[in-house]
Amino acid sequence: MDKHHSPACVSHIPTCSERTIDFHLLNARRKLGSVSRQQAVSAAVVCGLVMPTVISPTYQCQK
């Protein structure tokens, strides 16, 4: 999760609150033994749990 995909931005998906996003990210960090979101993402990529994608640098969260 990078600066373009903050919990507030992701929570604009219907039925996903910012609290829900934070809850799941915290659980993922714990399970991966990570201390930060960036470390958790790296660990998930290395473990093959997620595939990295390229985001256009012009993308901005709509508030």
Secondary structure, DSSP 4 states (H G I P E B T S, - for coil): --TTS-HHHHTTSTT--HHHHHHHHHHHHHHHT-SSHHHHHHHHHHTTSS------TT-----
